[in-house]
Amino acid sequence: MPAVTQMGPLAMVSVALLALTALYGLGVGSQEFADITARSRVTFVNHASHTTRKYLPETMVGGVAMIDYNNDGLLDLFFVNGAELHDPMPRSASPDKSDPKYWNRLYRNNGDGTFTDVTEKAGVRGEGFGMGVAVGDYDNDGFPDLYVTAIGHNTLYHNNGDGTFSDVTKSAGVEGSGWSAGAMFVDYDRDGRLDLFVSRYVTWDFSKDVFCGQTKPGWRAYCHPDQFPPITHLLFHNEGHGRFRDVSEESGIAKSPGKGLGVAFNDYDRDGWPDLFVANDSVPQQLFHNLKNGKFEEIGTAAGVAYDEDGNVFSGMGLDFADFDNDGWPDVFVNALAKQKYALFHNRSGSFEYVSGRIGVGAASVGHSGWGAKFVDYDNDGLKDLFVAQGHVMDNIQLTQPDVRYLEPALLLRNVPPFFRDVSQQSGRVFERALAARGAAVGYLNNNGSVDIVLNCNEQPALLMEWTGNANHWLTVDTVGTRSNRDGLGAQVKIITEDGKAQYGLISSAGSYLSANDKRAHFGLGHNRVVQSIEVRWPSGLTQKLADVKADQVLVVHEQAQ
């Protein structure tokens, strides 16, 4: 039987670094990512409304989502935007989104590589200074809904199924307050209805603005989060009939305030219940263990994911929560600011080990600042690689750190066991683009097995990237729940290819920085043309198996009744 193409298999741990470098280069040079922004007709520009006061939200926005809002089988794009700020902001003033350049934007996928702006027709222009976005079918009607976080209050848009959305925030009870950042839909109690988790950043509003930096002209800085107190995150339980209940206190989430940005979930201890991870900025990272009774316990320190290898906090912003080495245990990646190194935590049977230095992530990232991030098998060789959108938080960082850049190209780390190799310079001219990238969404816009990446860039046009592909095969698994939530969010997918190798995936749109990804589980198959077996473990507890599935297709799995 043909073998999966894997440059540098796991057994080559003892092979010399030079030999690995030579091996990694074989057959890779001709494939790359292309910038498809111009031909896509996506013209979105993130207007964060930078001021001389350097209000902290200006540099933090914003997220991007992949969402098939019209159920035509093609992923559409939703971008979160800022709003107009006065310089300075009067105490009675609020961010103004009335000018169309500040609207959030929804683009419909036309199926021919182009997109059409349908924001006004859909009714999702938004209000306030936006931050992030989550996607999920919270009422199980078959149409994905949108939740947009912002400064002050958030917005839940119900998908009406006719190309339009309705603002149901108040009736649903999910308005929130303060500075909301990341958000995700997750059925934490496995009752078949999607609940809503929201990370909040710091206790801040325009009246709490303080001067940071030096008084020299041009030297004022965005304040470090240490200047502001932490704040509790929010958990809303889906009560059904379009209503949610704030259970932040009773669930235990509110016992552990943080300075949260990116959010993701997975079942880190494989007990069948989703656990929640929050990337925190300059305070310990947080892992909320699901206690199976509607309550959570924050165990980041005990589990080994709160600090770096030296016991230091770092500026966690974007993250992903997935199994990068195919051992069946989900690992955690959290990026950081320049000179801190990105953190990769390897899951060893329910406890984590910081391995950034050992496998090349530390050396590749120490000079960079990361935001949106995702494990993705971009070359379909059966191993999850790592993409990171980059750019420093400080637009004048070179005044104090001349070796650090505000605008940075994206980073692509190829999984070449036992290392991650920086292949950015060999992966297309798009990796030469200097960006103030923030949110990143990863998925498959035209369902052809080649990954697409969409970036929301601060005060810059959006960037769409497409992998040009190779000869490797692939399989994308979509889920439709019946007893479980209709999206199947939280379903665990295990495949075994015809060469006997296993891979693991999760149905989830969470992860990255303030963004929502393609929820489907994608698997690179290398030279394998058939998947020997597929096992789907649904949130309901049902396990469903399929055998001898052909490669190179989007496979839709409907949850079967027992």
Residue pairs with C-beta under 8 A, 6 or more apart in sequence:
1 498
1 499
2 498
2 499
2 527
2 528
2 529
3 499
3 526
3 527
4 381
4 382
4 497
4 499
4 501
4 525
4 526
4 527
4 528
5 27
5 381
5 382
5 472
5 526
5 527
6 381
6 382
6 383
6 417
6 526
7 23
7 24
7 26
7 27
7 28
7 381
7 414
7 416
8 15
8 20
8 23
8 24
8 416
8 417
8 418
8 419
9 417
10 325
10 417
10 418
12 20
12 417
12 418
13 417
13 418
15 23
17 419
20 416
20 419
20 421
21 421
23 416
24 414
24 416
24 421
24 423
25 426
27 470
28 379
28 414
28 423
28 426
29 426
31 379
31 427
31 467
31 468
31 469
31 470
32 426
32 427
32 428
32 430
32 467
32 468
33 378
33 412
33 427
33 428
33 430
33 431
33 453
33 465
33 466
33 467
33 468
34 428
34 430
34 465
34 466
34 468
35 428
35 429
35 430
35 433
35 463
35 464
35 465
36 113
36 452
36 464
36 465
36 466
37 461
37 462
37 463
37 464
39 113
39 114
40 113
40 114
40 115
40 464
41 114
41 115
41 116
42 77
42 107
42 115
42 462
42 464
43 117
43 461
44 79
44 81
44 105
44 107
44 456
44 461
44 462
45 101
45 459
45 460
45 461
45 462
46 61
46 62
46 79
46 81
46 82
46 438
46 456
46 457
46 458
46 459
46 460
46 462
47 81
47 82
47 84
47 101
47 102
47 459
48 57
48 58
48 59
48 61
48 62
48 82
48 458
48 459
49 58
49 82
49 83
49 84
49 85
49 95
49 102
50 58
50 59
50 395
50 459
51 58
51 85
51 86
51 87
51 88
52 87
52 220
53 87
53 88
53 89
53 209
53 220
54 212
54 213
54 220
54 221
54 222
54 223
55 85
55 89
55 206
55 209
56 202
56 204
56 222
56 223
57 82
57 129
57 131
57 151
57 179
58 82
58 85
58 222
59 222
59 393
59 394
59 395
59 458
60 131
60 181
60 201
60 261
60 393
60 438
61 80
61 81
61 82
61 129
61 130
61 131
61 438
61 456
61 458
61 514
62 79
62 80
62 81
62 82
62 130
62 131
62 132
62 438
62 439
62 456
62 458
62 514
63 79
63 80
63 130
63 131
63 132
63 133
63 149
63 438
63 439
63 441
63 456
63 512
63 513
63 514
63 515
63 516
64 77
64 78
64 79
64 80
64 133
64 439
64 440
64 441
64 454
64 455
64 456
64 462
64 515
64 516
65 77
65 78
65 79
65 133
65 134
65 135
65 146
65 441
65 509
65 515
65 516
66 75
66 76
66 77
66 135
66 441
66 442
66 443
66 445
66 454
66 509
66 516
66 517
66 518
67 75
67 76
67 77
67 78
67 135
67 144
67 146
67 516
68 74
68 75
68 76
68 109
68 144
69 76
69 78
69 106
69 108
69 122
69 143
69 144
69 146
69 159
69 163
69 165
70 76
70 108
70 163
71 142
71 143
71 161
72 109
72 111
73 447
74 109
74 111
74 445
74 446
74 447
75 109
75 443
75 444
75 445
75 518
76 106
76 107
76 108
76 109
76 115
77 106
77 107
77 109
77 115
77 441
77 454
78 104
78 105
78 106
78 107
78 124
78 133
78 135
78 146
78 516
79 104
79 105
79 106
79 107
79 456
79 462
80 104
80 126
80 130
80 131
80 132
80 133
80 148
80 439
80 456
80 514
81 97
81 102
81 103
81 104
81 105
81 126
81 130
82 95
82 102
82 129
82 130
83 95
83 96
83 97
83 102
83 128
83 129
83 130
84 95
84 96
84 97
84 98
84 99
84 102
85 95
85 129
86 93
88 209
89 206
89 209
91 206
91 207
93 206
94 128
94 152
95 128
95 129
95 151
96 102
97 103
97 125
97 126
97 127
97 128
97 129
100 125
103 119
103 125
103 126
104 119
104 124
104 125
104 126
104 130
104 148
105 117
105 119
106 117
106 118
106 119
106 122
106 124
107 115
107 116
107 117
107 118
108 115
108 116
108 118
109 115
109 445
110 116
111 446
113 446
118 163
119 125
121 163
121 164
122 163
122 164
122 165
123 157
123 164
123 165
123 166
123 167
124 146
124 157
124 165
126 148
126 150
126 155
127 150
127 155
128 150
128 151
128 152
128 153
129 150
129 151
129 152
130 148
130 149
130 150
131 148
131 149
131 150
131 151
131 179
131 180
131 181
131 514
132 148
132 149
132 180
132 181
132 182
132 183
132 439
132 513
132 514
132 515
133 146
133 147
133 148
133 149
133 183
133 514
133 515
133 516
134 146
134 147
134 149
134 183
134 184
134 185
134 196
134 509
134 510
134 516
135 144
135 145
135 146
135 147
135 185
135 509
135 516
135 519
136 144
136 145
136 147
136 184
136 185
136 194
136 196
136 485
136 487
136 489
136 509
137 143
137 144
137 145
137 159
137 194
137 485
137 486
137 487
138 145
138 156
138 185
138 193
138 194
138 196
138 238
139 145
139 158
139 242
140 192
140 193
140 481
140 485
140 486
141 159
141 161
141 486
142 161
142 486
143 159
143 160
143 161
144 159
144 487
145 156
145 157
145 158
145 159
145 165
146 156
146 157
146 159
146 165
147 154
147 155
147 156
147 157
147 174
147 183
147 185
147 196
148 154
148 155
148 157
149 176
149 180
149 181
149 182
149 183
149 198
149 514
150 180
151 179
151 180
151 205
152 177
152 178
152 205
153 169
153 175
153 176
153 177
154 169
154 174
154 175
154 176
154 180
154 183
154 198
155 167
155 169
156 167
156 168
156 169
156 172
156 174
157 165
157 166
157 167
157 168
158 165
158 166
158 167
158 168
158 242
159 165
160 166
168 242
169 175
171 242
171 243
172 242
172 243
172 244
173 236
173 243
173 244
173 245
173 246
174 196
174 236
174 244
176 198
176 200
176 234
178 200
178 203
178 204
178 231
179 200
179 201
179 202
179 203
179 204
179 205
179 231
180 198
180 199
180 200
180 201
180 234
181 198
181 199
181 200
181 201
181 260
181 261
181 514
182 198
182 199
182 260
182 261
182 262
182 263
182 278
182 279
182 513
182 514
183 196
183 197
183 198
183 199
183 263
183 514
184 196
184 197
184 263
184 264
184 265
184 508
184 509
184 510
184 516
185 194
185 195
185 196
185 487
185 489
185 509
185 510
186 194
186 195
186 196
186 197
186 265
186 274
186 276
186 489
186 490
186 508
186 510
187 193
187 194
187 195
187 238
187 274
187 484
187 485
187 489
187 490
187 539
188 195
188 197
188 235
188 265
188 273
188 274
188 276
188 290
188 296
189 195
189 237
189 294
190 273
190 484
190 490
190 539
190 540
190 541
191 238
192 481
192 483
192 484
192 485
192 539
192 540
193 238
193 239
193 240
193 485
194 238
194 485
194 487
194 489
195 235
195 236
195 237
195 238
195 244
196 234
196 235
196 236
196 238
196 244
197 233
197 234
197 235
197 236
197 253
197 263
197 265
197 276
198 233
198 234
198 235
198 236
199 233
199 258
199 260
199 261
199 262
199 263
199 278
200 231
200 232
200 233
200 234
200 260
201 225
201 231
201 259
201 260
201 261
201 281
202 225
202 228
202 229
202 230
202 231
202 259
203 228
203 229
203 230
203 231
204 228
208 228
210 223
210 227
211 220
212 220
212 221
212 222
212 223
212 224
212 227
213 219
213 220
213 221
214 220
214 221
218 396
218 399
219 396
219 399
221 394
221 396
221 400
222 393
222 394
224 282
225 259
225 281
225 282
225 283
226 282
230 257
230 258
230 259
230 283
231 257
231 258
231 259
232 248
232 253
232 254
232 256
232 257
233 248
233 253
233 254
233 256
233 257
233 258
233 260
233 278
234 246
234 248
234 253
235 246
235 247
235 248
235 251
235 253
235 296
236 244
236 245
236 246
236 247
237 244
237 245
237 247
237 251
237 294
238 244
239 245
247 253
247 294
248 254
250 294
250 295
251 294
251 295
251 296
252 288
252 291
252 295
252 296
252 297
252 298
253 288
253 296
255 298
256 286
256 288
256 298
258 278
258 280
258 283
258 284
258 286
259 280
259 281
259 282
259 283
260 278
260 279
260 280
260 281
260 286
261 278
261 279
261 280
261 281
261 316
261 317
261 318
261 513
261 514
262 278
262 279
262 316
262 317
262 318
262 319
262 334
262 373
262 511
262 512
262 513
262 514
263 276
263 277
263 278
263 279
263 319
263 510
263 511
264 276
264 277
264 319
264 320
264 321
264 508
264 510
264 511
265 274
265 275
265 276
265 277
265 321
265 490
265 508
265 510
266 274
266 275
266 277
266 321
266 322
266 330
266 506
266 508
267 273
267 274
267 275
267 330
267 492
268 275
268 287
268 289
268 303
268 321
268 329
268 330
268 332
268 347
268 350
269 275
269 289
269 350
270 328
270 329
270 350
271 290
271 292
272 537
272 541
273 290
273 292
274 290
274 490
274 539
275 287
275 288
275 289
275 290
276 287
276 288
276 290
276 296
277 285
277 286
277 287
277 288
277 305
277 319
277 321
277 332
278 285
278 286
278 288
279 285
279 316
279 317
279 318
279 319
279 334
279 335
279 513
280 286
280 313
280 316
281 315
281 316
281 317
282 313
282 314
282 315
283 313
284 300
284 301
284 306
284 307
284 313
285 300
285 305
285 306
285 307
285 316
285 334
285 343
286 298
286 300
286 306
287 298
287 299
287 300
287 303
287 305
287 306
287 332
288 296
288 297
288 298
288 299
289 296
289 297
289 298
289 299
289 303
290 296
291 297
300 306
301 307
303 350
303 351
303 352
304 345
304 351
304 352
304 353
304 354
305 332
305 345
305 352
306 313
307 313
307 314
308 314
308 340
308 341
308 343
308 354
308 356
309 354
309 356
309 357
314 334
314 336
314 337
314 340
314 341
314 343
315 336
315 337
315 340
315 369
315 393
316 334
316 335
316 336
316 343
317 334
317 335
317 336
317 370
317 371
317 513
318 334
318 335
318 370
318 371
318 372
318 373
318 388
318 389
318 440
318 512
318 513
319 332
319 333
319 334
319 335
319 373
319 511
319 512
319 513
320 332
320 333
320 373
320 374
320 375
320 386
320 511
320 512
321 330
321 331
321 332
321 333
321 506
321 510
321 511
322 330
322 331
322 375
322 384
322 505
322 506
322 511
323 329
323 330
323 331
323 347
323 384
323 504
324 331
324 333
324 344
324 375
324 383
324 384
324 386
324 415
325 331
325 346
325 417
326 382
326 383
326 501
326 502
326 503
326 504
327 347
328 494
328 502
328 504
329 347
329 348
329 349
329 350
330 347
330 504
330 506
331 344
331 345
331 346
331 347
331 352
332 343
332 344
332 345
332 347
332 352
333 342
333 343
333 344
333 345
333 361
333 373
333 375
333 386
334 342
334 343
334 345
335 342
335 343
335 365
335 369
335 370
335 371
335 373
335 388
336 342
336 343
336 365
336 369
336 370
337 369
337 392
337 393
338 366
338 367
338 368
338 369
338 392
338 397
338 401
338 404
339 366
339 367
339 401
339 404
340 366
341 356
341 357
341 361
341 362
341 365
341 366
342 356
342 361
342 362
342 364
342 365
342 368
342 370
342 388
343 354
343 356
344 354
344 355
344 356
344 359
344 361
344 420
345 352
345 353
345 354
345 355
346 352
346 353
346 355
355 361
356 362
356 365
357 363
358 418
359 418
359 419
359 420
360 413
360 419
360 420
360 421
360 422
361 386
361 413
361 420
364 411
364 413
364 420
364 421
364 422
365 388
365 411
367 403
367 404
368 388
368 390
368 408
368 411
369 390
369 391
369 392
369 393
369 404
369 408
370 388
370 389
370 390
370 411
371 388
371 389
371 390
371 391
371 437
371 438
371 439
371 440
371 513
372 388
372 389
372 437
372 438
372 439
372 440
372 441
372 455
372 456
372 512
372 513
372 514
372 515
373 386
373 387
373 388
373 389
373 440
373 511
373 512
373 513
374 386
374 387
374 440
374 442
374 453
374 511
374 512
374 517
375 384
375 385
375 386
376 384
376 385
376 386
376 387
376 442
376 451
376 453
376 522
377 383
377 384
377 385
377 415
377 451
377 522
377 523
377 524
378 385
378 387
378 412
378 451
378 467
379 385
379 414
379 467
379 470
379 472
379 524
380 449
380 470
380 472
380 473
380 474
380 524
380 525
380 526
381 472
381 524
381 526
382 497
382 501
382 503
382 523
382 524
382 525
382 526
383 415
383 416
383 417
383 524
384 415
385 412
385 413
385 414
385 415
385 420
386 411
386 412
386 413
386 415
386 420
387 410
387 411
387 412
387 413
387 440
387 442
387 453
388 410
388 411
388 412
388 413
389 410
389 435
389 437
389 438
389 439
389 440
389 455
389 513
390 408
390 409
390 410
390 411
390 435
390 437
391 406
391 407
391 408
391 435
391 436
391 437
391 438
391 457
391 458
392 404
392 405
392 406
392 408
394 406
395 406
395 436
396 406
397 404
397 405
397 406
398 404
398 405
398 406
405 434
406 436
407 434
407 435
407 436
408 434
408 435
408 437
409 424
409 431
409 432
409 433
409 434
409 435
410 424
410 430
410 431
410 433
410 435
410 437
410 455
410 465
411 422
411 424
412 422
412 423
412 424
412 427
412 431
413 420
413 421
413 422
413 423
414 420
414 421
414 423
424 431
425 431
428 465
428 468
430 463
430 465
433 463
435 455
435 457
435 460
435 463
436 457
436 458
436 459
436 460
437 455
437 456
437 457
437 458
437 463
438 455
438 456
438 457
438 458
438 513
438 514
439 455
439 456
439 512
439 513
439 514
439 515
440 453
440 454
440 455
440 456
440 512
440 513
440 515
441 453
441 454
441 512
441 515
441 516
441 517
441 518
442 451
442 452
442 453
442 454
442 512
442 517
442 518
443 451
443 452
443 517
443 518
443 520
444 450
444 451
444 452
444 476
444 518
444 520
444 522
444 554
445 452
445 466
446 452
447 476
447 554
448 469
449 469
449 473
449 474
449 476
449 522
449 552
450 466
450 467
450 468
450 469
451 466
451 467
451 522
452 464
452 465
452 466
452 467
453 464
453 465
454 462
454 463
454 464
454 465
455 462
455 463
455 464
455 465
456 462
456 515
457 463
472 524
472 525
472 526
472 527
473 524
473 525
473 526
473 527
473 528
473 529
473 551
473 552
474 522
474 523
474 524
474 525
474 551
474 552
475 495
475 522
475 523
475 525
475 531
475 549
475 551
475 552
475 553
475 555
476 520
476 521
476 522
476 523
476 553
476 554
476 555
477 493
477 495
477 505
477 507
477 520
477 521
477 522
477 523
477 534
477 536
477 555
477 557
478 488
478 519
478 520
478 554
478 555
478 556
478 557
479 487
479 488
479 491
479 493
479 507
479 520
479 536
479 538
479 556
479 557
479 559
480 486
480 488
480 556
480 557
480 558
480 559
481 487
481 488
481 491
481 538
481 539
481 540
481 559
482 558
482 559
482 560
482 561
483 538
483 540
483 542
483 559
483 561
484 490
484 491
484 538
484 539
484 540
484 542
484 559
485 539
487 507
487 519
488 507
488 519
488 538
488 539
488 557
488 559
489 507
489 508
489 509
489 519
489 539
490 506
490 507
490 508
490 539
491 506
491 507
491 536
491 537
491 538
491 539
492 504
492 505
492 506
492 507
492 536
492 537
493 504
493 505
493 506
493 507
493 521
493 534
493 535
493 536
493 537
494 502
494 503
494 504
494 505
494 534
494 535
494 537
495 502
495 503
495 505
495 523
495 531
495 533
495 534
495 535
496 502
496 531
496 532
496 533
497 503
497 525
497 526
497 528
497 530
497 531
497 532
498 528
498 529
498 530
498 531
498 532
499 528
500 532
503 523
505 521
505 522
505 523
506 521
507 519
507 520
507 521
508 517
508 519
509 516
509 517
509 518
509 519
510 516
510 517
511 517
520 554
523 531
525 531
525 551
528 551
529 550
529 551
529 552
530 548
530 549
530 550
530 551
531 548
531 549
531 550
531 551
532 547
532 548
533 545
533 546
533 547
534 545
534 546
534 547
534 549
534 555
534 557
535 543
535 544
535 545
536 543
536 544
536 545
536 546
536 557
536 559
537 543
538 544
538 559
540 559
542 559
542 560
542 562
544 557
544 559
544 560
546 555
546 557
549 555
